[in-house]
Amino acid sequence: MGPALAARGYRVVAVDLPGHGLSPADPAADLDAFVAALLASVPGTPALAVGHSMGSFVLASALEHLAPERVVYVDTPFGPSRSDFDPQSLTASYEKAKARRTLDALDRQEPAWRPEDREAEAGAAEQFDVATSVSLLASVAGQEFVPPPLPTLVVRPEPSRFVPPAAVESLRARGIEVRSVEGAGHLTWYGHHGAFMAALDGWLAHEVPQAA
């Protein structure tokens, strides 16, 4: 996504949040720590901010300071998060998922992805620190995520367990644009890069009314 946005004239800053990419692990990190890391990494006021999955919680909490012109959320769970949070179960689930994201496994599981996408995802999984992300989610357990009132696009795969049809209706009722990428997965741009960028392009090409 980064090179594609750069080709469209954006200066792209891809942020490695705590426990992701080259950023160090922080098993005690809460939402405030993630927001601070994001704000320290993004210079000035961006024209466009993009958040995916749990990163969207961080982005939304930083919007007051970032003040971007537009915001895109990719396959983001909206509404209240679960209050019966079980760190041990989530840790086990994440560890299991991480173990399945090797390059060999992705070659078998995701033949429609481009080779560079499989390599990128395998590398990201290897660098992903489970404890840091579990700590983040524990800090927001029971809270409700509602997109702040900015020009906003939600891109979701079809189907999506995080943005089901009822959530689509609720978002659209609030004046938020929702676009779907048929057949994609949670990492919506992998394997469907053209359709994903088309969803962004179609929205970025038009003036977007302020969300209600």
C-alpha positions in Angstrom: 0.0 0.0 0.0 2.8 2.4 0.8 4.4 2.5 -2.6 1.0 2.7 -4.3 0.1 5.8 -2.2 3.6 7.3 -2.8 3.0 6.9 -6.6 -0.2 8.9 -6.1 1.8 11.8 -4.7 1.7 11.1 -1.0 4.8 11.2 1.3 4.2 7.9 3.1 5.2 7.3 6.7 4.7 3.6 7.7 4.7 3.4 11.4 6.0 0.4 13.3 3.9 0.5 16.5 5.3 -1.0 19.7 5.9 -4.8 19.3 5.6 -4.5 15.5 8.3 -4.4 12.8 11.5 -2.8 14.0 10.0 -1.2 17.1 10.9 -2.7 20.4 8.5 -4.9 22.4 6.7 -3.3 25.4 4.8 -6.0 27.3 3.3 -3.3 29.6 2.2 -1.0 26.8 -1.3 0.5 27.1 -3.3 2.6 24.6 -1.6 5.8 25.8 1.9 4.3 25.1 0.8 3.3 21.6 -0.6 6.7 20.9 2.6 8.4 22.1 4.7 6.1 19.8 2.5 7.0 16.9 2.6 10.8 17.5 6.4 10.6 17.9 6.7 9.0 14.4 4.4 11.1 12.3 5.6 14.6 11.4 3.2 17.5 11.0 -0.5 17.2 10.0 -1.0 14.4 7.5 -3.4 14.7 4.5 -4.4 11.0 5.0 -4.2 8.6 7.9 -4.7 4.9 7.5 -5.3 2.4 10.3 -5.8 -1.4 10.1 -7.4 -3.6 12.7 -6.2 -2.9 16.3 -4.0 -0.1 14.8 -7.2 1.8 14.2 -7.9 2.1 17.9 -4.5 3.8 18.2 -5.1 6.1 15.2 -8.6 7.1 16.4 -7.2 8.0 19.8 -4.5 10.1 18.3 -6.7 12.1 15.8 -7.1 15.1 18.1 -3.4 15.7 17.9 -2.8 14.4 14.3 -5.7 16.3 12.8 -5.5 14.6 9.4 -7.7 15.7 6.5 -9.1 12.2 5.9 -9.0 8.9 7.7 -9.2 5.3 6.3 -9.9 2.3 8.6 -9.3 -1.1 7.2 -11.3 -4.1 8.6 -11.7 -2.5 12.0 -14.0 -3.7 14.7 -16.4 -0.9 15.7 -18.6 -0.7 18.7 -17.9 -2.0 22.3 -15.0 -4.3 22.8 -15.4 -7.4 24.9 -15.2 -6.8 28.6 -14.6 -10.5 29.5 -11.1 -10.2 28.2 -8.9 -13.3 28.8 -5.2 -12.4 28.3 -4.1 -16.1 28.5 -6.5 -17.3 25.8 -5.7 -14.4 23.5 -2.0 -15.0 24.0 -2.4 -18.6 23.1 -4.4 -17.7 20.0 -1.9 -15.1 18.8 1.0 -17.4 19.4 -0.7 -20.1 17.4 -1.5 -17.7 14.5 2.0 -16.4 14.5 3.4 -19.9 14.2 1.3 -20.4 11.1 2.6 -17.3 9.3 5.8 -18.7 8.1 6.8 -18.2 4.4 6.3 -21.9 3.6 2.9 -21.9 5.2 1.8 -18.8 3.4 3.0 -20.2 0.1 0.5 -23.0 0.7 -2.3 -21.1 2.3 -2.3 -17.9 0.2 -1.4 -18.8 -3.4 -3.3 -15.7 -4.7 -1.0 -13.3 -2.9 2.0 -11.9 -4.7 5.3 -13.4 -3.6 6.4 -10.1 -2.1 3.2 -10.0 -0.1 3.8 -13.4 1.4 7.4 -12.4 2.2 6.3 -9.2 3.9 3.6 -11.0 6.0 6.0 -13.7 7.1 8.6 -11.1 8.1 5.9 -9.1 10.0 4.7 -12.2 11.8 8.3 -13.1 12.9 8.8 -9.6 14.3 5.3 -9.4 16.0 5.5 -9.4 19.8 2.4 -11.1 21.2 2.7 -9.8 24.7 2.8 -6.1 23.5 -0.5 -6.4 21.5 -2.2 -8.4 24.3 -1.3 -5.6 26.7 -2.8 -3.0 24.3 -6.1 -4.9 24.0 -6.3 -5.5 27.7 -6.1 -1.7 28.2 -9.1 -1.1 26.0 -11.3 -4.0 27.1 -14.9 -3.0 27.5 -14.4 0.4 25.7 -16.5 1.4 22.7 -14.8 2.4 19.5 -16.7 5.0 17.5 -14.9 6.8 14.6 -14.4 10.5 15.4 -16.3 13.0 13.1 -13.8 13.4 10.3 -14.1 12.6 6.6 -13.8 8.8 6.9 -13.7 5.7 4.7 -14.0 2.2 6.0 -12.6 -0.6 3.7 -13.7 -4.1 4.6 -13.4 -7.5 3.0 -16.5 -9.2 2.0 -17.4 -11.1 4.1 -16.0 -9.6 7.3 -16.4 -10.8 10.8 -15.1 -7.4 12.1 -17.4 -5.2 10.0 -20.6 -7.3 9.5 -23.6 -6.0 7.6 -25.2 -4.5 10.7 -22.1 -2.4 11.4 -22.0 -1.3 7.7 -25.6 0.0 8.1 -24.7 1.8 11.3 -21.6 3.4 9.9 -23.4 4.6 6.8 -26.2 6.1 8.9 -23.5 8.2 10.5 -22.3 9.5 7.1 -19.3 7.3 6.9 -18.4 5.8 3.5 -18.0 2.0 3.5 -16.5 0.0 0.6 -16.1 -3.7 0.3 -13.4 -5.9 -1.4 -15.0 -9.1 -2.5 -13.2 -12.3 -1.5 -10.4 -10.5 0.5 -9.3 -11.4 4.0 -8.5 -9.4 7.1 -5.2 -8.2 5.4 -7.5 -6.8 2.8 -4.9 -5.5 0.3 -3.1 -8.9 0.0 -4.2 -10.8 -3.1 -6.7 -8.0 -3.9 -4.3 -5.0 -4.3 -6.0 -3.6 -7.4 -9.5 -3.7 -5.9 -8.3 -2.3 -2.6 -6.6 0.7 -4.2 -9.6 1.2 -6.4 -11.7 1.6 -3.2 -9.3 4.2 -2.0 -9.0 6.0 -5.3 -12.7 6.3 -5.8 -13.1 8.0 -2.4 -10.0 10.2 -2.5 -11.0 11.5 -5.9 -14.1 13.2 -4.5 -14.8 15.8 -1.9 -16.0 14.0 1.2 -18.7 15.7 3.4 -17.9 16.0 7.1 -19.2 13.0 9.0 -22.2 13.7 11.2 
